[in-house]
Amino acid sequence: KLSSPLRNIPGPKSESFVLGHLRELLQQPAGLAEIEWQRKYGDIVRIKASFGSEQLLVADPKALQHILCSGYKWRRSPVRREMGRLTSGKGLAWADGETHKRHRKLMIPGFRASETKHFVPIFFACAEAMSTEWKKTISRSDEKSQVFDFTDHLSHATLDAIGLAAFDYDFGSIHNHENELAKAYQGLTAKAFRAPSNMGLLVLDLFKHVPSTVMEFMNDHNPRLKALHHVARVGNDVAKQLIAQKVEEIEQGTPNKDIYTTLVQSNLQESSKTRLSGEELVAQMRNLLFGGHETTTNTICWAAYELARNPTLQDKLRAEIKSTERKIKDRGQSEFRLNDLEAMPLLNAMCKETLRYYPIAIHLFRTANEDDVIPLSKPMIGTTGKVITNIAVPKGTQIVGSPQLYNRNPEIFGEDASEFNTDRWIEGRIKTEDTLGMPYANLVTFAAGSRSCIGWRFAVAELQTFIVVLLRNFVIESTPKLAKIRRESALTMVPVIEGELDKGTQLPLRVYLVAE
Ligand code: HEM
């Protein structure tokens, strides 16, 4: 299309006019097509959405930083915000512009480093509770080891962790699988978003032409979304009870240290103009549950997957854990604090490498709210052979930011960036100068800018803790099915087994007790 403002940007031809590249982007194993496109066309690729509409796949560091850190010049795309509303109500992930700024300001205090350190004992308790269950199962069997599906067990343990840390709410999910809220949230993303049909992809893309009120009405009355409607009802009821309880504790002068209490407390101090409404407060709770549960479950799973494949790395990490335990004992204490976790070089290399290689939030969808010029890290050759140093785009342009591609940039992460290798962090082979405003380790896994992940410190501390607890208790071993594990695209990047997709997320690993 000659009139297209993006016509000079190279990209693949699409085989389907109706669906463009949506199937390659959203149906295939996460990243497969993208990696191929990057290899062929570079860090900015023009791809098609439905009926010939165009979007840019962006992995260029400077372009990504420009877009993500533009304040509200580039907005989270309306369809993604609607997904935020469906999963969590009109809270932080849905809010836009000034409303988003207001929500975010009130949510931030619960996520500072000073708050995160209080959550570490909770993470340890949940990870240990899961380990105790595993030890019981192993001791009851005739074998010295057992195969556990990590996706299932970790999802219970991390649900308990987010419940206690964020709300002081005990799902009791490790021991009891009957809690209604827990059941509603278990595997929600995979249930709601895995393997969308061609029709599903088309409808999702066409929503970009539909006004948000119409989109909301259609979705609220769509019987196919009943799992999400159910989660909304159950979540709202629990959130209302929790708010009443928090307000009472604050009034009695006995507030807890969870994230939700901090939010309710900050909100009480706000002026009536900026204060969050009851509906907005309720939505924040569901935002935290949705944003903070399956994301961490799957990230810990991918870390365990890499550990199972690499016994030497496990041994080295276990040695680092043992030596830190001795230091903690020498100072008369018994358990790790946040400082101890952060002072462990290999543990942190493992966390960074896991988050680099498995950025579970697969895409960052943004729409230009005004005409703009996107700068590039390095010039590229356009389709006409002309050198392009920046890209002028009109208001309404859609981009898909790709953490998977950015995180594999060899100029930042080294020539072997397409492999999992913790050494790159230990040896300091990462380009850290001119970091792009990414919150953690120069990675775009948690996005960047005004809509970056608010829970990144929470997520990193939880990942650190679960690796420590898993490895001080167990040796993790591969199983024959490991060769068939693939990264499935389900809004987040989840492990599934080739040939067993109908079983949903799975990661069966063999676990032995660690020798004393
Ligand atoms: C490894 C774990 C995690 C990853 C990789 C991750 C990644 C992300 C990314 C990429 C975004 C931006 C999405 C976008 O703009 O399109 C985001 C937003 C968000 N995350 Fe996380 N996240 C993780 C864990 C958490 C945790 C533990 C919490 C809460 C306890 C959380 C709460 C949120 C919320 C509320 C937002 C919306 C922020 C806003 O729009 O202002 N996330 N996350």
Residues whose N, C-alpha, C, O or C-beta is under 5 A from the ligand:
A	BS01	HEM	L92 A93 N287 L288 G291 G292 T295 T296 T299 I360 A361 H363 L364 F365 V444 T445 F446 A447 S450 R451 S452 C453 I454 G455 F458 A459
